[in-house]
Amino acid sequence: MSGELRAWLEAGDGSDEQFVDGLFALVLRREPEAEARERALTKLHEGTLSRATLVHELAGAPEFERIRLLDDGIAFARGARERGERPRWLQGPPGTDERVIELPWVLSRLSGRRALEVGYAFAEPPYLAALLRAGFDELAGVDLAEADVPGLTGVQADVRDLPFEAGAFDLVLCVSTLEHVGADNSGYGLEAEEDAASRLTALRELRRVLAPSGRLLITVPCGEPADYGWFHQDDVRGWTRLFARAGFFVEEQEAYELTEDGWRTAPELHPAGLRYGERGPGASAVLCAELSPRRLRRLLTPSGIERTARRRAPSSIRRLKRVPRSS
């Protein structure tokens, strides 16, 4: 039997129910809605829809485009991590949310044995799946809400008062979560608050549970400072000032802006007019940062002084340093 014939026979194996359920799981990474499932099964039975056409329809759906983008970013991050690279200057298409930047930026920088994910209950499933495959010896998640994530030790607690010992984690991940602390989270089924000091309290608590050599990878919406009720947005200077007040040293940070051409890095981000939801389905700009709890120690070392000076130097000087000398 030829390989092509075998493939055709295998494509027709199994019941239509098994095929539909498996195809939705493979392409759209979820179960089909009851109505969509029944419609597909009816058409397959009538012969007015083939299995190949159903594959074509699901793969051409707008929902699949976002899945493809996230999957591409996660695969890119895994490859970069294996090569020991820390990618910058990432890009994403127009009209997309900030996850297409946040996930590859953060996932490419994973390291350590003990990791804590903050806000895991509402985290993107592809992001959680990537963390579960990252090979941590211990992976914990903390959230005010409860969620069952096999392979992750979920803890229902407030990030401002964590039930962990000091120095318990090598890595803490906080992706699009800090801005919600102390805000109106009733949309997530939680209590509404209005406490601006909560974000500083949360950062200090995250610093406490980090090992001295640990790192915090964090992303936050960036742009024109504003209180949206259910979250807070600040500009680069405001977020950086908050990180410093909490005792963190900024090892690396990069701002991205959603432009007409898509997501692009923005070394000189101008916050005016950058409002949430006005350029796409989410943030109009995002700040990705790696923070270290050893702020004072780093500031007193030659490398720390050099990094601080380079980060605070005028942008024109930084650009000149990147221009290679002519021979």
NUVEXRO-525195 format. One line per 4 residues: number of its first residue (from 1); their letters; for each residue y negated, z negated, x negated of C-alpha. Coordinates in nm, 4 decimals. Layout:
# NUVEXRO-525195
NUM = A = Y,Z,X  ...
END
This chain:
# NUVEXRO-525195
1 = MSGE = 0.0000,0.0000,0.0000  -0.3413,0.0947,-0.1328  -0.6028,-0.1708,-0.1938  -0.8381,-0.0046,0.0541
5 = LRAW = -0.5768,-0.0057,0.3310  -0.4974,-0.3704,0.2597  -0.8676,-0.4570,0.2889  -0.8939,-0.2812,0.6275
9 = LEAG = -0.5898,-0.4652,0.7577  -0.7172,-0.8017,0.6349  -1.0581,-0.7389,0.7925  -0.8871,-0.7101,1.1295
13 = DGSD = -0.6663,-1.0168,1.0867  -0.7201,-1.3368,1.2815  -0.8607,-1.3933,1.6258  -1.2074,-1.2841,1.7299
17 = EQFV = -1.2975,-1.6521,1.7682  -1.2041,-1.7202,1.4069  -1.3964,-1.4156,1.2904  -1.7169,-1.5001,1.4793
21 = DGLF = -1.7181,-1.8647,1.3721  -1.6391,-1.7767,1.0114  -1.9006,-1.5031,0.9961  -2.1799,-1.7262,1.1256
25 = ALVL = -2.0807,-1.9907,0.8697  -2.0753,-1.7365,0.5870  -2.3905,-1.5387,0.6687  -2.6196,-1.7800,0.8547
29 = RREP = -2.4616,-2.1006,0.7153  -2.4322,-2.2615,1.0585  -2.2322,-2.2656,1.3796  -2.3205,-2.0009,1.6395
33 = EAEA = -2.5062,-2.1006,1.9533  -2.2743,-2.1134,2.2539  -2.4461,-1.8197,2.4256  -2.4500,-1.5998,2.1150
37 = RERA = -2.0850,-1.6795,2.0461  -1.9780,-1.5922,2.4001  -2.1764,-1.2679,2.3984  -2.0225,-1.1581,2.0673
41 = LTKL = -1.6698,-1.2438,2.1810  -1.7164,-1.0561,2.5092  -1.8416,-0.7424,2.3353  -1.5660,-0.7556,2.0739
45 = HEGT = -1.3072,-0.7827,2.3517  -1.4643,-0.4928,2.5467  -1.4807,-0.2772,2.2356  -1.8575,-0.2325,2.2661
49 = LSRA = -1.9104,-0.4187,1.9374  -1.7144,-0.3883,1.6141  -1.6723,-0.6565,1.3528  -1.8632,-0.4427,1.1029
53 = TLVH = -2.1584,-0.4094,1.3387  -2.1661,-0.7849,1.3962  -2.1811,-0.8337,1.0176  -2.4662,-0.5817,1.0048
57 = ELAG = -2.6585,-0.7586,1.2841  -2.6332,-1.1040,1.1307  -2.7175,-0.9824,0.7795  -3.0221,-0.7994,0.9165
61 = APEF = -3.1563,-1.0954,1.1111  -3.4861,-1.2551,0.9965  -3.3014,-1.5863,0.9702  -3.0782,-1.4414,0.6991
65 = ERIR = -3.3780,-1.3328,0.4887  -3.4858,-1.6935,0.4378  -3.1281,-1.7931,0.3563  -3.1111,-1.5157,0.0990
69 = LLDD = -3.4378,-1.6257,-0.0608  -3.3250,-1.9884,-0.0855  -2.9831,-1.8871,-0.2157  -3.1468,-1.6655,-0.4789
73 = GIAF = -3.3702,-1.9545,-0.5877  -3.0818,-2.1988,-0.6104  -2.8688,-1.9534,-0.8106  -3.1653,-1.8873,-1.0411
77 = ARGA = -3.2156,-2.2623,-1.0920  -2.8485,-2.3190,-1.1722  -2.8515,-2.0438,-1.4338  -3.1751,-2.1726,-1.5896
81 = RERG = -3.0360,-2.5248,-1.6047  -2.7196,-2.4073,-1.7773  -2.9313,-2.2234,-2.0354  -3.1567,-2.5247,-2.0878
85 = ERPR = -3.4621,-2.3384,-1.9557  -3.7536,-2.4807,-1.7596  -3.8863,-2.1810,-1.5639  -4.2522,-2.1542,-1.4739
89 = WLQG = -4.4646,-1.8819,-1.3143  -4.2213,-1.8476,-1.0252  -4.2905,-1.6059,-0.7404  -4.2119,-1.5794,-0.3699
93 = PPGT = -4.2821,-1.3189,-0.1010  -4.5748,-1.3355,0.1437  -4.5386,-1.5268,0.4676  -4.2763,-1.7712,0.3371
97 = DERV = -4.2867,-2.1482,0.3157  -4.3142,-2.3540,-0.0009  -3.9389,-2.4170,-0.0294  -3.8927,-2.0826,-0.2068
101 = IELP = -4.0961,-2.2322,-0.4945  -4.0121,-2.6022,-0.4729  -3.6337,-2.5715,-0.4750  -3.5901,-2.3524,-0.7851
105 = WVLS = -3.8623,-2.5453,-0.9705  -3.6999,-2.8822,-0.9066  -3.3323,-2.7807,-0.9225  -3.3777,-2.6084,-1.2590
109 = RLSG = -3.4914,-2.9417,-1.4067  -3.2045,-3.1668,-1.2979  -3.0517,-3.3959,-1.5590  -2.9108,-3.7454,-1.5979
113 = RRAL = -2.6110,-3.9241,-1.4487  -2.7670,-4.1330,-1.1704  -2.9969,-3.9623,-0.9210  -3.1866,-4.0734,-0.6116
117 = EVGY = -3.3072,-3.8280,-0.3460  -3.5970,-3.9585,-0.1378  -3.6123,-3.8338,0.2217  -3.2626,-3.6846,0.2251
121 = AFAE = -3.2081,-3.7160,0.6034  -3.4389,-3.4208,0.6752  -3.3910,-3.2316,0.3481  -3.2928,-2.8639,0.3489
125 = PPYL = -2.9100,-2.8282,0.3615  -2.9050,-2.5708,0.0753  -3.1019,-2.8145,-0.1398  -2.8601,-3.0989,-0.0630
129 = AALL = -2.5630,-2.8701,-0.1300  -2.7105,-2.7831,-0.4707  -2.7534,-3.1536,-0.5539  -2.3947,-3.2270,-0.4529
133 = RAGF = -2.2744,-2.9537,-0.6899  -2.4975,-3.0631,-0.9792  -2.2363,-3.3007,-1.1249  -2.4131,-3.6368,-1.1019
137 = DELA = -2.1937,-3.9427,-1.1556  -2.3949,-4.1178,-0.8833  -2.6038,-3.9506,-0.6142  -2.7858,-4.1708,-0.3644
141 = GVDL = -3.0281,-4.0881,-0.0874  -3.2855,-4.3091,0.0804  -3.4580,-4.2505,0.4123  -3.5882,-4.4428,0.7103
145 = AEAD = -3.3605,-4.2230,0.9222  -2.9825,-4.2129,0.9036  -2.7780,-3.9066,0.8112  -2.4177,-3.8442,0.7116
149 = VPGL = -2.3972,-3.6394,0.3912  -2.0466,-3.6458,0.2382  -2.0666,-3.7025,-0.1363  -2.4058,-3.8724,-0.1170
153 = TGVQ = -2.4485,-4.2484,-0.0729  -2.7062,-4.2767,0.2022  -2.9214,-4.5871,0.2266  -3.1479,-4.6569,0.5227
157 = ADVR = -3.4551,-4.8158,0.3683  -3.8289,-4.7811,0.3185  -3.9323,-4.6061,-0.0029  -4.2011,-4.8728,-0.0391
161 = DLPF = -3.9341,-5.1446,-0.0640  -3.6173,-5.0038,-0.2158  -3.2925,-5.2074,-0.2274  -3.2153,-5.1013,-0.5846
165 = EAGA = -3.2392,-5.2830,-0.9153  -3.5089,-5.1942,-1.1669  -3.4103,-4.8995,-1.3840  -3.1199,-4.8027,-1.1556
169 = FDLV = -3.1733,-4.4253,-1.1780  -3.2171,-4.1626,-1.4478  -3.3707,-3.9166,-1.2026  -3.5622,-3.9500,-0.8762
173 = LCVS = -3.6292,-3.6486,-0.6540  -3.9104,-3.6453,-0.4000  -3.9506,-3.2992,-0.2476  -4.2232,-3.2685,0.0176
177 = TLEH = -4.1798,-3.6341,0.1151  -4.4509,-3.8479,-0.0467  -4.7201,-3.6951,0.1761  -4.5425,-3.8358,0.4844
181 = VGAD = -4.5253,-4.1966,0.3647  -4.7469,-4.4199,0.5757  -4.8232,-4.1356,0.8199  -4.7308,-4.0574,1.1801
185 = NSGY = -4.3627,-3.9699,1.1506  -4.2892,-3.9893,1.5233  -4.1991,-3.6201,1.5103  -3.8999,-3.7211,1.2984
189 = GLEA = -3.8006,-3.9924,1.5432  -3.9610,-4.2663,1.3331  -4.2526,-4.5011,1.3866  -4.6107,-4.3858,1.3536
193 = EEDA = -4.8253,-4.5431,1.0829  -5.1677,-4.4958,0.9311  -5.1702,-4.6552,0.5873  -5.3279,-4.4526,0.3060
197 = ASRL = -5.2239,-4.7118,0.0446  -4.8567,-4.6467,0.1225  -4.8290,-4.3470,-0.1072  -4.9419,-4.5508,-0.4075
201 = TALR = -4.7025,-4.8300,-0.3120  -4.4170,-4.5812,-0.2821  -4.4879,-4.4282,-0.6227  -4.4950,-4.7685,-0.7883
205 = ELRR = -4.1631,-4.8546,-0.6279  -4.0110,-4.5274,-0.7473  -4.1378,-4.6058,-1.0954  -3.9702,-4.9464,-1.0760
209 = VLAP = -3.6233,-4.8035,-1.0002  -3.6497,-4.5436,-1.2770  -3.4949,-4.6115,-1.6158  -3.7499,-4.6221,-1.9021
213 = SGRL = -3.6355,-4.2752,-2.0064  -3.6070,-4.1541,-1.6473  -3.8029,-3.8843,-1.4660  -3.9503,-3.8277,-1.1235
217 = LITV = -3.9503,-3.4688,-0.9968  -4.1977,-3.4418,-0.7118  -4.3589,-3.1741,-0.4974  -4.6507,-3.2182,-0.2574
221 = PCGE = -4.8680,-2.9885,-0.0432  -5.1880,-2.9081,-0.2248  -5.5284,-2.7752,-0.1314  -5.8285,-2.8947,0.0625
225 = PADY = -5.7930,-3.2748,0.1020  -5.7153,-3.3588,0.4651  -5.5298,-3.6009,0.6883  -5.3094,-3.4048,0.9265
229 = GWFH = -5.1786,-3.7153,1.0995  -4.8129,-3.6583,1.0181  -4.8858,-3.6016,0.6492  -5.1658,-3.6172,0.3921
233 = QDDV = -5.2797,-3.3315,0.1700  -5.4818,-3.3617,-0.1494  -5.6031,-3.1350,-0.4271  -5.4569,-3.1268,-0.7797
237 = RGWT = -5.7059,-3.3813,-0.9112  -5.6379,-3.6204,-0.6235  -5.2603,-3.6107,-0.6617  -5.2813,-3.6400,-1.0411
241 = RLFA = -5.5129,-3.9385,-1.0109  -5.2627,-4.1032,-0.7746  -4.9760,-4.0436,-1.0175  -5.1768,-4.2069,-1.2962
245 = RAGF = -5.2729,-4.5071,-1.0813  -4.9030,-4.5653,-1.0157  -4.8412,-4.5784,-1.3915  -4.6866,-4.2362,-1.4414
249 = FVEE = -4.7411,-3.9914,-1.7249  -4.7548,-3.6269,-1.6154  -4.5063,-3.4527,-1.8414  -4.5457,-3.1205,-1.6649
253 = QEAY = -4.7089,-2.9904,-1.3505  -4.7737,-2.6522,-1.1981  -4.9681,-2.5516,-0.8880  -4.8712,-2.2533,-0.6727
257 = ELTE = -5.0776,-2.0740,-0.4099  -4.9645,-1.8522,-0.1226  -5.1721,-1.5346,-0.1617  -5.1647,-1.1971,0.0128
261 = DGWR = -4.9156,-1.0881,-0.2521  -4.6972,-1.3955,-0.2007  -4.6494,-1.7186,-0.3912  -4.8087,-1.7124,-0.7358
265 = TAPE = -4.8842,-1.9776,-0.9956  -5.2441,-2.1011,-0.9847  -5.3570,-2.2612,-1.3132  -5.7082,-2.2955,-1.1703
269 = LHPA = -5.6396,-2.3762,-0.8077  -5.9534,-2.3860,-0.5944  -5.8760,-2.6176,-0.3005  -6.1512,-2.5020,-0.0634
273 = GLRY = -6.0005,-2.3256,0.2359  -5.6404,-2.4031,0.1409  -5.5242,-2.5581,0.4693  -5.1738,-2.6210,0.5892
277 = GERG = -5.0242,-2.3508,0.8119  -5.3091,-2.1014,0.7802  -5.1436,-1.8604,0.5356  -4.7803,-1.9018,0.6295
281 = PGAS = -4.5385,-2.1307,0.8124  -4.6081,-2.4256,0.5825  -4.8366,-2.5243,0.2980  -5.0897,-2.2788,0.1564
285 = AVLC = -5.0424,-2.4300,-0.1907  -4.7991,-2.6725,-0.3504  -4.8014,-2.8902,-0.6606  -4.4764,-2.9349,-0.8567
289 = AELS = -4.4697,-3.2120,-1.1153  -4.2424,-3.3983,-1.3530  -4.3518,-3.7577,-1.4111  -4.2417,-4.0153,-1.6660
293 = PRRL = -4.2690,-4.3937,-1.6187  -4.3620,-4.4421,-1.9839  -4.7302,-4.3637,-1.9405  -4.8852,-4.6051,-2.1915
297 = RRLL = -4.6153,-4.5496,-2.4498  -4.6532,-4.1718,-2.4275  -5.0304,-4.1915,-2.4499  -5.0025,-4.3826,-2.7762
301 = TPSG = -4.7664,-4.1331,-2.9431  -4.8812,-3.8163,-3.1246  -4.6935,-3.5944,-2.8793  -4.8403,-3.7831,-2.5847
305 = IERT = -5.1931,-3.7507,-2.7192  -5.1396,-3.3798,-2.7814  -5.0059,-3.3197,-2.4298  -5.2872,-3.5122,-2.2703
309 = ARRR = -5.5502,-3.3253,-2.4705  -5.3917,-2.9908,-2.3912  -5.3705,-3.0684,-2.0200  -5.7322,-3.1844,-2.0031
313 = APSS = -5.8749,-2.9089,-2.2218  -6.0875,-2.6407,-2.0539  -5.8757,-2.3627,-1.9110  -6.0469,-2.1035,-2.1303
317 = IRRL = -5.9262,-2.2889,-2.4411  -5.5724,-2.3065,-2.3051  -5.5765,-1.9339,-2.2386  -5.6959,-1.8601,-2.5902
321 = KRVP = -5.4110,-2.0630,-2.7358  -5.1593,-1.8452,-2.5523  -5.3003,-1.5220,-2.6919  -5.0948,-1.4146,-2.9969
325 = RSS = -5.2839,-1.3420,-3.3149  -5.3124,-0.9805,-3.4136  -5.1551,-0.8853,-3.7438
END
